[in-house]
Amino acid sequence: MSSQTIERMAVEVEGEGPAVIMVHGLGGSSNSFTPQMSVFAGRYRTVRPDLPGSARSPLPSGLSIESMVESLVAVASALGIERAHFLGHSLGTIVCQHLAVEAPKLVASLALFGPLTEPPQPAREALTARAETARRGGSAAMADIADAIVTAATASATKERQPAVLAAVRESVMRQSGEGYGATCLALAKARAADAARIACPTLLVTGEDDVVAPPSVTRGLAEKIPGARAQVLPRCGHWTTFEAAAEVNGLLRDFMSRQR
């Protein structure tokens, strides 16, 4: 595995073969998909960027869903990737949907976890308030935000049985910079839904039955808009799907990827 800086983004690149680009969510990083790496080992070239303003990537002068899409297209171009399978989590699923609409030749398939379309108005207001808290409060505020996310966005079963997952989620959020996290909150608060009916690639949508951010009703509704999309709801799982239900996610991914030949 090599850690590279591409278009001012920290990017993990590993392996050879068909490309798989993994796009994390708000408060995430390239490590959001670490539990899935065994699915692709030895057969695929995996690309895991830290989105602009997240984790190790510096905050650019302007940040939006549109600029994230442009950054990912630039990363693919820099790596000589003309076509790739895309994995997304949460915010990353919005970015991936826009990519599939705006750059369809680049997107071979989509596997989206905790998929979102756009935030409802109450969520937009909450994200805007959270952005202000993060930007003003720095590391202390990020620790409080991390604790709140662990409480609200993971399933009861995860809290009872998987303390390492709680630690991973908390660490991922807590280590974000207040400025970068706040800017990403604002970008998500302003997000608009992609025209899902124009997504023409094979699409897998996965959410948890206890996901309060991307509930099953939203996932099923999105599946109805994307031609041929498959929706899967995982029991006893919250919003941090790739961590909370890693074994189930990996099984679904193996099956889905085996069909992309």
C-alpha positions as CSV (number, residue, x, y, z in Angstrom):
1,M,0.0,0.0,0.0
2,S,1.2,3.5,-0.8
3,S,0.1,6.7,0.8
4,Q,0.1,9.5,-1.8
5,T,-0.9,13.1,-2.1
6,I,-3.0,13.7,-5.2
7,E,-4.8,16.9,-5.9
8,R,-3.9,18.0,-2.3
9,M,-5.8,14.9,-1.0
10,A,-4.3,12.1,1.1
11,V,-4.9,8.9,-0.8
12,E,-4.3,5.3,0.0
13,V,-3.6,3.2,-3.2
14,E,-3.2,-0.6,-3.0
15,G,-3.1,-3.6,-5.4
16,E,-3.6,-4.2,-9.1
17,G,-6.6,-4.9,-11.3
18,P,-9.9,-3.2,-11.8
19,A,-10.2,0.0,-9.8
20,V,-12.4,0.5,-6.7
21,I,-12.7,4.0,-5.3
22,M,-14.0,4.3,-1.8
23,V,-15.7,7.5,-0.6
24,H,-16.2,8.0,3.1
25,G,-18.8,10.1,4.9
26,L,-18.9,13.0,7.3
27,G,-16.5,12.4,10.1
28,G,-14.9,9.5,8.1
29,S,-11.6,8.9,6.4
30,S,-9.9,6.3,4.2
31,N,-10.1,4.0,7.3
32,S,-13.9,3.9,7.0
33,F,-13.5,1.0,4.6
34,T,-10.6,-0.8,6.3
35,P,-13.0,-3.7,7.2
36,Q,-13.8,-4.2,3.5
37,M,-10.2,-4.4,2.2
38,S,-10.1,-8.2,2.4
39,V,-12.9,-8.3,-0.2
40,F,-10.6,-6.7,-2.8
41,A,-7.2,-8.0,-1.8
42,G,-5.2,-9.5,-4.6
43,R,-7.8,-8.8,-7.3
44,Y,-8.5,-5.1,-7.4
45,R,-6.7,-1.8,-7.2
46,T,-8.2,0.1,-4.3
47,V,-8.2,3.9,-4.0
48,R,-9.2,5.4,-0.6
49,P,-9.0,9.2,-0.5
50,D,-9.5,11.4,2.5
51,L,-12.0,13.9,1.1
52,P,-10.9,17.6,1.0
53,G,-11.2,19.0,4.6
54,S,-11.4,15.5,6.2
55,A,-8.8,13.6,8.2
56,R,-5.4,14.2,6.6
57,S,-6.5,16.3,3.6
58,P,-6.4,20.1,4.0
59,L,-9.4,22.2,3.8
60,P,-9.7,24.0,0.4
61,S,-10.9,27.5,-0.1
62,G,-14.4,26.3,-1.1
63,L,-16.1,23.0,-0.3
64,S,-19.2,21.6,-1.7
65,I,-20.6,18.3,-3.1
66,E,-19.7,19.6,-6.5
67,S,-16.1,20.3,-5.6
68,M,-15.8,16.8,-4.0
69,V,-17.0,15.3,-7.3
70,E,-14.5,17.3,-9.2
71,S,-11.7,16.2,-6.8
72,L,-12.5,12.5,-7.2
73,V,-12.6,12.9,-11.0
74,A,-9.2,14.5,-10.7
75,V,-7.8,11.8,-8.5
76,A,-9.0,9.1,-11.0
77,S,-7.4,11.0,-13.9
78,A,-4.1,11.4,-12.0
79,L,-4.0,7.7,-11.4
80,G,-4.9,6.8,-15.0
81,I,-8.2,5.3,-14.1
82,E,-10.8,5.6,-16.8
83,R,-13.5,3.4,-15.2
84,A,-13.9,2.3,-11.5
85,H,-16.4,0.7,-9.1
86,F,-17.4,3.2,-6.4
87,L,-18.2,2.5,-2.8
88,G,-19.7,5.2,-0.6
89,H,-20.8,5.7,2.9
90,S,-23.3,8.4,4.1
91,L,-22.2,11.8,2.7
92,G,-20.0,9.8,0.3
93,T,-23.1,8.1,-1.2
94,I,-24.4,11.6,-2.3
95,V,-21.1,12.3,-3.9
96,C,-21.1,8.9,-5.7
97,Q,-24.6,9.4,-7.0
98,H,-23.6,12.8,-8.5
99,L,-20.5,11.1,-10.0
100,A,-22.7,8.4,-11.6
101,V,-24.9,11.1,-13.2
102,E,-22.2,13.6,-14.2
103,A,-19.4,11.2,-15.2
104,P,-21.2,8.0,-16.2
105,K,-18.2,6.7,-18.2
106,L,-16.1,6.7,-15.1
107,V,-18.6,4.8,-12.8
108,A,-18.8,1.0,-13.5
109,S,-21.0,0.3,-10.4
110,L,-22.1,1.8,-7.1
111,A,-22.2,0.1,-3.7
112,L,-23.7,2.6,-1.2
113,F,-23.9,2.1,2.5
114,G,-26.2,4.3,4.7
115,P,-27.3,5.9,1.4
116,L,-28.7,9.5,1.5
117,T,-30.4,11.6,-1.2
118,E,-30.3,15.0,0.4
119,P,-30.9,16.2,4.0
120,P,-34.4,17.1,5.0
121,Q,-34.8,20.6,6.3
122,P,-34.5,19.8,10.0
123,A,-31.2,18.0,9.3
124,R,-29.9,20.9,7.3
125,E,-30.5,23.2,10.2
126,A,-28.9,20.7,12.7
127,L,-25.9,20.4,10.4
128,T,-25.5,24.1,10.1
129,A,-25.6,24.5,13.9
130,R,-23.1,21.6,14.3
131,A,-20.8,23.3,11.9
132,E,-20.7,26.4,14.0
133,T,-20.0,24.3,17.1
134,A,-17.2,22.5,15.5
135,R,-15.5,25.6,14.0
136,R,-15.7,27.6,17.3
137,G,-15.0,24.8,19.8
138,G,-12.1,23.0,18.2
139,S,-10.9,19.7,19.6
140,A,-13.1,19.8,22.7
141,A,-16.2,20.3,20.6
142,M,-15.1,17.5,18.3
143,A,-14.9,15.1,21.3
144,D,-18.5,16.1,22.3
145,I,-19.7,15.7,18.7
146,A,-18.0,12.3,18.5
147,D,-19.8,11.2,21.7
148,A,-23.1,12.4,20.4
149,I,-22.7,10.5,17.1
150,V,-21.7,7.3,18.9
151,T,-24.9,7.6,21.0
152,A,-27.3,8.5,18.2
153,A,-25.9,6.8,15.1
154,T,-25.0,3.3,16.2
155,A,-27.4,0.5,17.0
156,S,-28.2,-0.8,20.5
157,A,-26.7,-4.1,19.6
158,T,-23.5,-2.4,18.6
159,K,-23.3,-0.6,21.9
160,E,-23.9,-3.8,23.8
161,R,-21.6,-6.2,21.8
162,Q,-19.0,-4.2,19.8
163,P,-17.1,-1.7,22.0
164,A,-14.3,-1.7,19.4
165,V,-16.7,-0.3,16.8
166,L,-17.8,2.5,19.2
167,A,-14.1,3.3,19.7
168,A,-13.4,3.4,16.0
169,V,-16.4,5.7,15.3
170,R,-15.5,8.0,18.1
171,E,-11.9,8.2,17.1
172,S,-12.7,8.8,13.4
173,V,-14.9,11.8,14.3
174,M,-12.9,13.1,17.2
175,R,-9.7,13.4,15.1
176,Q,-11.3,15.6,12.5
177,S,-10.2,19.3,12.5
178,G,-13.0,21.6,13.7
179,E,-12.6,23.8,10.6
180,G,-12.6,20.9,8.2
181,Y,-15.5,19.1,9.9
182,G,-17.5,22.3,10.1
183,A,-17.0,23.0,6.4
184,T,-18.0,19.5,5.5
185,C,-21.2,19.8,7.6
186,L,-22.1,22.9,5.6
187,A,-21.4,21.2,2.3
188,L,-23.8,18.4,3.4
189,A,-26.4,20.9,4.6
190,K,-26.5,22.5,1.2
191,A,-26.5,19.2,-0.8
192,R,-29.2,18.5,-3.4
193,A,-30.2,15.1,-4.6
194,A,-28.8,13.8,-7.8
195,D,-31.2,12.7,-10.5
196,A,-31.3,9.1,-9.5
197,A,-33.3,8.0,-12.5
198,R,-30.2,8.8,-14.6
199,I,-28.0,6.4,-12.8
200,A,-27.4,3.6,-15.3
201,C,-24.8,1.4,-13.6
202,P,-25.4,-1.6,-11.4
203,T,-26.3,-0.3,-7.9
204,L,-26.3,-1.9,-4.4
205,L,-27.9,0.0,-1.6
206,V,-27.4,-1.2,2.0
207,T,-28.6,0.3,5.3
208,G,-29.2,-0.8,8.8
209,E,-32.7,-1.4,10.3
210,D,-31.7,0.9,13.2
211,D,-30.1,3.6,11.0
212,V,-31.7,6.9,12.0
213,V,-29.7,8.9,9.5
214,A,-30.5,6.8,6.4
215,P,-33.5,4.8,7.5
216,P,-34.7,1.8,5.5
217,S,-37.6,3.8,4.0
218,V,-35.2,6.3,2.4
219,T,-33.0,3.4,1.0
220,R,-36.0,1.6,-0.5
221,G,-37.3,4.9,-1.9
222,L,-33.9,5.5,-3.6
223,A,-33.9,2.0,-4.9
224,E,-37.2,2.6,-6.6
225,K,-35.7,5.6,-8.5
226,I,-32.5,3.9,-9.7
227,P,-33.2,1.5,-12.5
228,G,-32.4,-2.1,-11.4
229,A,-31.0,-1.1,-8.0
230,R,-31.0,-3.7,-5.2
231,A,-31.8,-2.6,-1.6
232,Q,-30.7,-4.6,1.5
233,V,-31.5,-3.8,5.1
234,L,-29.2,-5.3,7.8
235,P,-30.7,-6.3,11.2
236,R,-29.3,-4.8,14.4
237,C,-27.2,-2.2,12.5
238,G,-27.0,1.5,12.7
239,H,-25.6,4.2,10.4
240,W,-21.9,3.1,10.5
241,T,-22.6,0.1,8.4
242,T,-19.1,-0.7,7.3
243,F,-18.0,-1.0,10.9
244,E,-21.1,-2.3,12.6
245,A,-21.9,-5.1,10.2
246,A,-18.6,-5.7,8.5
247,A,-19.1,-9.4,7.9
248,E,-22.5,-8.9,6.4
249,V,-21.3,-6.0,4.3
250,N,-18.4,-8.0,3.0
251,G,-20.6,-10.9,2.0
252,L,-22.9,-8.6,0.1
253,L,-19.9,-6.9,-1.6
254,R,-18.4,-10.3,-2.7
255,D,-21.7,-11.3,-4.2
256,F,-22.2,-7.9,-5.9
257,M,-18.7,-7.6,-7.2
258,S,-18.8,-11.2,-8.6
259,R,-21.6,-10.0,-10.9
260,Q,-19.5,-7.1,-12.3
261,R,-17.6,-9.0,-14.9
